[in-house]
Structures are given as structure tokens and as C-alpha cells.
């Protein structure tokens, strides 16, 4: 039986998602559903991103997220059921990881 994870969105993620046009936002939302349906299927990042996972969708999108079961310190109170916290989203570029690292540190996620 698969464990169901509730979606939660960090303000950084919401702001980054809102910067895109409506078609891209809809595409991102569909990718969020894929992540929520199988959150353990996507790898944890190494080095500077402890307990952060990355979804690479269609080669063009990067979604960074974490799970309440893996990084509970990001939740003020433990959730009643497991949650996914979407942290950052962007279209793939040479600077995606550098920008994500900078913003995650600025928002005290890392």
C-alpha cells in the first residue's frame, strides 16, 4: 500500500511558479501530481542539498521538494499525515542549481 502525501507549498515555490505563463503553470501542476503520486521515486540531491529531492520532468523542468518524513525540521508542528513541501521550481538552465541553492539558503531552508 502506498502512503499518501499531502501537498504543501513554500512561498518561494509559489513565487517562482507564478513567474511563468498560464500554460507552464498548468504543466507544472501536472508534474506536482506525478511527484505526489510517487514522492520516493525521485532522487535526493547530494552535496549542498541534504534531504531535498529533485524531479526532472520532460527534460525542461526542475522541481525541488522535501518530505515531512525526511526533513521534519521544516515543519513548525509535525503534520497529522505525511506531507510534501514543494520548495522551488524553474525551467532547466545552466544556472538552475546555483539559483536554487542561493534561494533555498536565503529562505533558510538549507
N, C-alpha and C positions, 0 to 999 in steps of 0.2 A: 504494500500500500504506500502510495506517495504522500509525503507530507505537504500540506497546502500552505503556502506562504502568502501573507497579505502584503500588498504594495504600499510603500511609503516613499515620499519624495522629499529630498533635501532641497532647500531653497536654491542652492547652487544649480542643482539639476533642473529645477523648474525654470530658472532664468535662462540657462543655456538652451533648453528645449524651445522656449518662447522666441528665441532669436531667429528661428527658421521659419520658412513659409509654411502655410497650412498643409500642403501635400507632404512635406518632410515630417511635420509634426505627427500626421496620421501614420506615416511609415514607422516613425519612432515608437508610437503607441502600440503598433502591431508587434514590434520587436520586444517591447516590455512584456507583452503577453507570453511570448516564447520564453523569455527569461523566467517569468513567474511559474510557468508550467514545468520547468526543469532547472531550478537555480543551481544545482550542483554540477550540471553538465559543462559549465564553462570554467576555465582555469582561473586559479588565483594568480595574481601578478606577483612577480618576485621583486627583490631588492627594496626599492623605495616605497612600495605599495603593500605593506603587510595586511593580509586578510581582506584585500579588495579583489573582486573578481571582474573579469572583462568579457563582454560579449562583443564579438566581431560579426556584424551582420551584413551579408552581401558584399563584404569587402570594403564597404564605404562608411559604415557607421561604427562607432565605438561607444559602448555603454559601460560605465563603471558602477559597480554596486557592491553591497556587502549584505551579509545575513545576520540577523539578530543572534543566531546560534554560534556565529564565528567572531563577531566583533561587538559584544553586548555593551561595551563602554560608550557606544554612540547613542544608546537609548537612555533617556532620563530615568525611566522605570521599565523593568522588563515587560515586554508585551505578553498578553494572555496567550496568543498563538504566534508562531514564528512569523517574522516579517522580513521583507526585502527592503533595503533602503537604497533607492537609486541616488547616486552621488553626482555623476557628471555624464554628459552626453555631448558628442561632437562628431562631425564628419571627419573621416580619416585624412590626415595630412602629416607632413614631416614633423610638425610641432605638437601633435595631439598629446603625446605622453608628457612632454615638457610642460605644456599648458595645464594639463590635468594635475600634475604634481604640484605646480605652483598654486593653483586654485584650491586644491584639497588641503594644502598646508595653510594657506591664508584663512580658510574657513575652519581651521583646527580639527580637521577630520583625520589628518596624519600627524 
